[in-house]
Amino acid sequence: MEKNQYEIGDIVRMKKPHPCGSRLWTITRTGMDFGLKCQGCGHFVMLPRAKFEKMAGAVVEKAEIP
């Protein structure tokens, strides 16, 4: 099974909604931990890679690479 490649700026749909109701998050940091910013309310969280990969549903929009 191929692992997804996540990049800074990607918008990801999570399996469960945030308390504000939004499921869309922007990736702000990658590595061992992922930094995510909620598209609905702007809340910022840090998640370990394993937890993020379990909770992520699909990449909705890939970041534009110049």
N, CA, C and O atoms as CSV, one atom per row, in Angstrom:
chain,resi,resn,atom,element,x,y,z
A,1,MET,N,N,0.848,-1.186,0.000
A,1,MET,CA,C,0.000,0.000,0.000
A,1,MET,C,C,0.890,1.244,0.000
A,1,MET,O,O,1.846,1.338,0.769
A,2,GLU,N,N,0.559,2.191,-0.870
A,2,GLU,CA,C,1.354,3.403,-1.008
A,2,GLU,C,C,0.953,4.443,0.035
A,2,GLU,O,O,-0.234,4.670,0.271
A,3,LYS,N,N,1.950,5.072,0.657
A,3,LYS,CA,C,1.685,6.130,1.635
A,3,LYS,C,C,1.370,7.426,0.899
A,3,LYS,O,O,1.941,7.703,-0.156
A,4,ASN,N,N,0.465,8.213,1.456
A,4,ASN,CA,C,0.167,9.522,0.880
A,4,ASN,C,C,1.327,10.461,1.147
A,4,ASN,O,O,1.965,10.392,2.198
A,5,GLN,N,N,1.597,11.336,0.196
A,5,GLN,CA,C,2.612,12.364,0.354
A,5,GLN,C,C,1.903,13.666,0.714
A,5,GLN,O,O,1.107,14.187,-0.067
A,6,TYR,N,N,2.194,14.180,1.888
A,6,TYR,CA,C,1.576,15.419,2.348
A,6,TYR,C,C,2.597,16.540,2.264
A,6,TYR,O,O,3.771,16.347,2.578
A,7,GLU,N,N,2.145,17.716,1.837
A,7,GLU,CA,C,3.014,18.870,1.715
A,7,GLU,C,C,2.385,20.056,2.429
A,7,GLU,O,O,1.172,20.102,2.638
A,8,ILE,N,N,3.223,21.010,2.799
A,8,ILE,CA,C,2.736,22.229,3.440
A,8,ILE,C,C,1.810,22.953,2.463
A,8,ILE,O,O,2.151,23.127,1.292
A,9,GLY,N,N,0.666,23.365,2.934
A,9,GLY,CA,C,-0.318,24.057,2.101
A,9,GLY,C,C,-1.436,23.170,1.597
A,9,GLY,O,O,-2.440,23.676,1.094
A,10,ASP,N,N,-1.289,21.838,1.718
A,10,ASP,CA,C,-2.363,20.934,1.314
A,10,ASP,C,C,-3.570,21.126,2.224
A,10,ASP,O,O,-3.416,21.413,3.411
A,11,ILE,N,N,-4.767,20.970,1.673
A,11,ILE,CA,C,-5.990,21.009,2.467
A,11,ILE,C,C,-6.498,19.581,2.576
A,11,ILE,O,O,-6.708,18.901,1.571
A,12,VAL,N,N,-6.693,19.136,3.818
A,12,VAL,CA,C,-7.044,17.746,4.101
A,12,VAL,C,C,-8.417,17.685,4.751
A,12,VAL,O,O,-8.738,18.504,5.613
A,13,ARG,N,N,-9.244,16.698,4.333
A,13,ARG,CA,C,-10.531,16.446,4.978
A,13,ARG,C,C,-10.298,15.354,6.017
A,13,ARG,O,O,-9.821,14.268,5.685
A,14,MET,N,N,-10.637,15.644,7.282
A,14,MET,CA,C,-10.461,14.680,8.357
A,14,MET,C,C,-11.728,13.829,8.484
A,14,MET,O,O,-12.800,14.230,8.031
A,15,LYS,N,N,-11.596,12.655,9.103
A,15,LYS,CA,C,-12.731,11.743,9.255
A,15,LYS,C,C,-13.780,12.283,10.218
A,15,LYS,O,O,-14.978,12.103,9.998
A,16,LYS,N,N,-13.333,12.947,11.286
A,16,LYS,CA,C,-14.270,13.505,12.266
A,16,LYS,C,C,-14.220,15.028,12.203
A,16,LYS,O,O,-13.154,15.603,11.981
A,17,PRO,N,N,-15.357,15.686,12.394
A,17,PRO,CA,C,-15.361,17.154,12.344
A,17,PRO,C,C,-14.775,17.775,13.606
A,17,PRO,O,O,-14.791,17.178,14.683
A,18,HIS,N,N,-14.261,18.980,13.444
A,18,HIS,CA,C,-13.798,19.806,14.562
A,18,HIS,C,C,-15.050,20.304,15.289
A,18,HIS,O,O,-16.111,20.366,14.667
A,19,PRO,N,N,-14.978,20.659,16.562
A,19,PRO,CA,C,-16.175,21.170,17.268
A,19,PRO,C,C,-16.850,22.361,16.585
A,19,PRO,O,O,-18.039,22.596,16.800
A,20,CYS,N,N,-16.108,23.116,15.763
A,20,CYS,CA,C,-16.726,24.244,15.052
A,20,CYS,C,C,-17.566,23.761,13.866
A,20,CYS,O,O,-18.326,24.540,13.290
A,21,GLY,N,N,-17.433,22.470,13.494
A,21,GLY,CA,C,-18.232,21.906,12.412
A,21,GLY,C,C,-17.466,21.671,11.125
A,21,GLY,O,O,-17.967,20.987,10.232
A,22,SER,N,N,-16.268,22.216,11.007
A,22,SER,CA,C,-15.485,22.066,9.784
A,22,SER,C,C,-14.674,20.770,9.812
A,22,SER,O,O,-14.183,20.359,10.863
A,23,ARG,N,N,-14.538,20.130,8.645
A,23,ARG,CA,C,-13.692,18.945,8.513
A,23,ARG,C,C,-12.415,19.256,7.747
A,23,ARG,O,O,-11.552,18.387,7.616
A,24,LEU,N,N,-12.275,20.476,7.238
A,24,LEU,CA,C,-11.132,20.832,6.404
A,24,LEU,C,C,-10.035,21.504,7.223
A,24,LEU,O,O,-10.294,22.408,8.016
A,25,TRP,N,N,-8.803,21.039,7.011
A,25,TRP,CA,C,-7.630,21.560,7.717
A,25,TRP,C,C,-6.521,21.838,6.714
A,25,TRP,O,O,-6.374,21.110,5.732
A,26,THR,N,N,-5.738,22.890,6.957
A,26,THR,CA,C,-4.582,23.210,6.141
A,26,THR,C,C,-3.333,22.723,6.864
A,26,THR,O,O,-3.168,22.972,8.058
A,27,ILE,N,N,-2.454,22.030,6.147
A,27,ILE,CA,C,-1.205,21.558,6.737
A,27,ILE,C,C,-0.216,22.715,6.759
A,27,ILE,O,O,0.073,23.311,5.721
A,28,THR,N,N,0.303,23.034,7.948
A,28,THR,CA,C,1.259,24.130,8.096
A,28,THR,C,C,2.650,23.628,8.435
A,28,THR,O,O,3.616,24.385,8.344
A,29,ARG,N,N,2.772,22.360,8.827
A,29,ARG,CA,C,4.065,21.788,9.173
A,29,ARG,C,C,4.021,20.283,8.934
A,29,ARG,O,O,3.010,19.640,9.215
A,30,THR,N,N,5.106,19.719,8.418
A,30,THR,CA,C,5.200,18.274,8.235
A,30,THR,C,C,6.475,17.765,8.891
A,30,THR,O,O,7.367,18.544,9.227
A,31,GLY,N,N,6.549,16.476,9.067
A,31,GLY,CA,C,7.703,15.852,9.706
A,31,GLY,C,C,7.197,14.791,10.665
A,31,GLY,O,O,6.227,14.095,10.367
A,32,MET,N,N,7.845,14.661,11.812
A,32,MET,CA,C,7.387,13.714,12.826
A,32,MET,C,C,6.049,14.157,13.407
A,32,MET,O,O,5.226,13.328,13.795
A,33,ASP,N,N,5.838,15.472,13.464
A,33,ASP,CA,C,4.571,16.050,13.905
A,33,ASP,C,C,4.001,16.858,12.756
A,33,ASP,O,O,4.738,17.415,11.943
A,34,PHE,N,N,2.672,16.916,12.698
A,34,PHE,CA,C,1.993,17.718,11.685
A,34,PHE,C,C,1.345,18.914,12.360
A,34,PHE,O,O,0.688,18.763,13.390
A,35,GLY,N,N,1.521,20.090,11.796
A,35,GLY,CA,C,0.829,21.284,12.241
A,35,GLY,C,C,-0.378,21.482,11.347
A,35,GLY,O,O,-0.250,21.475,10.122
A,36,LEU,N,N,-1.552,21.659,11.945
A,36,LEU,CA,C,-2.791,21.807,11.183
A,36,LEU,C,C,-3.546,23.048,11.639
A,36,LEU,O,O,-3.589,23.353,12.831
A,37,LYS,N,N,-4.143,23.762,10.683
A,37,LYS,CA,C,-4.954,24.930,10.988
A,37,LYS,C,C,-6.355,24.689,10.454
A,37,LYS,O,O,-6.533,24.405,9.270
A,38,CYS,N,N,-7.355,24.803,11.331
A,38,CYS,CA,C,-8.745,24.576,10.957
A,38,CYS,C,C,-9.207,25.653,9.971
A,38,CYS,O,O,-8.962,26.842,10.173
A,39,GLN,N,N,-9.879,25.216,8.904
A,39,GLN,CA,C,-10.403,26.148,7.900
A,39,GLN,C,C,-11.628,26.901,8.416
A,39,GLN,O,O,-11.954,27.976,7.912
A,40,GLY,N,N,-12.303,26.342,9.415
A,40,GLY,CA,C,-13.520,26.969,9.931
A,40,GLY,C,C,-13.247,28.082,10.927
A,40,GLY,O,O,-13.730,29.202,10.761
A,41,CYS,N,N,-12.466,27.773,11.971
A,41,CYS,CA,C,-12.283,28.742,13.053
A,41,CYS,C,C,-10.848,29.229,13.213
A,41,CYS,O,O,-10.598,30.161,13.977
A,42,GLY,N,N,-9.891,28.610,12.501
A,42,GLY,CA,C,-8.512,29.053,12.579
A,42,GLY,C,C,-7.715,28.440,13.717
A,42,GLY,O,O,-6.572,28.834,13.946
A,43,HIS,N,N,-8.294,27.482,14.437
A,43,HIS,CA,C,-7.611,26.824,15.555
A,43,HIS,C,C,-6.397,26.048,15.036
A,43,HIS,O,O,-6.474,25.409,13.987
A,44,PHE,N,N,-5.277,26.100,15.765
A,44,PHE,CA,C,-4.049,25.426,15.367
A,44,PHE,C,C,-3.768,24.268,16.311
A,44,PHE,O,O,-3.837,24.424,17.530
A,45,VAL,N,N,-3.446,23.093,15.742
A,45,VAL,CA,C,-3.096,21.927,16.560
A,45,VAL,C,C,-1.849,21.256,15.990
A,45,VAL,O,O,-1.537,21.390,14.807
A,46,MET,N,N,-1.146,20.532,16.857
A,46,MET,CA,C,-0.014,19.707,16.452
A,46,MET,C,C,-0.396,18.255,16.739
A,46,MET,O,O,-0.868,17.936,17.830
A,47,LEU,N,N,-0.187,17.374,15.750
A,47,LEU,CA,C,-0.487,15.954,15.908
A,47,LEU,C,C,0.732,15.126,15.528
A,47,LEU,O,O,1.440,15.470,14.582
A,48,PRO,N,N,0.986,14.038,16.254
A,48,PRO,CA,C,2.034,13.115,15.809
A,48,PRO,C,C,1.650,12.510,14.460
A,48,PRO,O,O,0.465,12.351,14.164
A,49,ARG,N,N,2.645,12.175,13.645
A,49,ARG,CA,C,2.406,11.651,12.296
A,49,ARG,C,C,1.462,10.447,12.299
A,49,ARG,O,O,0.550,10.379,11.474
A,50,ALA,N,N,1.669,9.502,13.212
A,50,ALA,CA,C,0.841,8.290,13.230
A,50,ALA,C,C,-0.634,8.632,13.470
A,50,ALA,O,O,-1.513,8.077,12.810
A,51,LYS,N,N,-0.906,9.533,14.402
A,51,LYS,CA,C,-2.284,9.920,14.698
A,51,LYS,C,C,-2.892,10.685,13.518
A,51,LYS,O,O,-4.054,10.475,13.168
A,52,PHE,N,N,-2.103,11.571,12.909
A,52,PHE,CA,C,-2.599,12.324,11.753
A,52,PHE,C,C,-2.981,11.390,10.612
A,52,PHE,O,O,-4.058,11.532,10.032
A,53,GLU,N,N,-2.103,10.427,10.280
A,53,GLU,CA,C,-2.386,9.525,9.166
A,53,GLU,C,C,-3.606,8.652,9.429
A,53,GLU,O,O,-4.299,8.255,8.492
A,54,LYS,N,N,-3.871,8.353,10.694
A,54,LYS,CA,C,-5.059,7.572,11.038
A,54,LYS,C,C,-6.332,8.415,10.907
A,54,LYS,O,O,-7.377,7.904,10.505
A,55,MET,N,N,-6.241,9.714,11.250
A,55,MET,CA,C,-7.414,10.590,11.255
A,55,MET,C,C,-7.709,11.241,9.902
A,55,MET,O,O,-8.836,11.671,9.659
A,56,ALA,N,N,-6.710,11.318,9.020
A,56,ALA,CA,C,-6.887,12.003,7.734
A,56,ALA,C,C,-7.755,11.175,6.798
A,56,ALA,O,O,-7.563,9.967,6.661
A,57,GLY,N,N,-8.707,11.833,6.160
A,57,GLY,CA,C,-9.567,11.156,5.203
A,57,GLY,C,C,-8.995,11.231,3.807
A,57,GLY,O,O,-8.635,10.201,3.237
A,58,ALA,N,N,-8.901,12.418,3.239
A,58,ALA,CA,C,-8.411,12.582,1.875
A,58,ALA,C,C,-7.852,13.990,1.693
A,58,ALA,O,O,-8.228,14.921,2.405
A,59,VAL,N,N,-6.949,14.126,0.728
A,59,VAL,CA,C,-6.441,15.442,0.371
A,59,VAL,C,C,-7.456,16.057,-0.581
A,59,VAL,O,O,-7.727,15.518,-1.654
A,60,VAL,N,N,-8.017,17.200,-0.169
A,60,VAL,CA,C,-9.039,17.877,-0.968
A,60,VAL,C,C,-8.388,18.737,-2.049
A,60,VAL,O,O,-8.847,18.776,-3.190
A,61,GLU,N,N,-7.304,19.430,-1.664
A,61,GLU,CA,C,-6.643,20.338,-2.587
A,61,GLU,C,C,-5.142,20.292,-2.331
A,61,GLU,O,O,-4.692,20.481,-1.201
A,62,LYS,N,N,-4.370,20.040,-3.388
A,62,LYS,CA,C,-2.925,20.015,-3.260
A,62,LYS,C,C,-2.388,21.443,-3.311
A,62,LYS,O,O,-2.957,22.316,-3.966
A,63,ALA,N,N,-1.279,21.660,-2.605
A,63,ALA,CA,C,-0.634,22.969,-2.602
A,63,ALA,C,C,-0.052,23.261,-3.974
A,63,ALA,O,O,0.413,22.352,-4.662
A,64,GLU,N,N,-0.076,24.519,-4.370
A,64,GLU,CA,C,0.523,24.912,-5.633
A,64,GLU,C,C,2.027,24.996,-5.472
A,64,GLU,O,O,2.528,25.680,-4.580
A,65,ILE,N,N,2.755,24.289,-6.351
A,65,ILE,CA,C,4.210,24.313,-6.299
A,65,ILE,C,C,4.701,25.183,-7.444
A,65,ILE,O,O,4.450,24.868,-8.608
A,66,PRO,N,N,5.410,26.289,-7.130
A,66,PRO,CA,C,5.856,27.190,-8.201
A,66,PRO,C,C,6.950,26.581,-9.046
A,66,PRO,O,O,7.430,27.216,-9.986
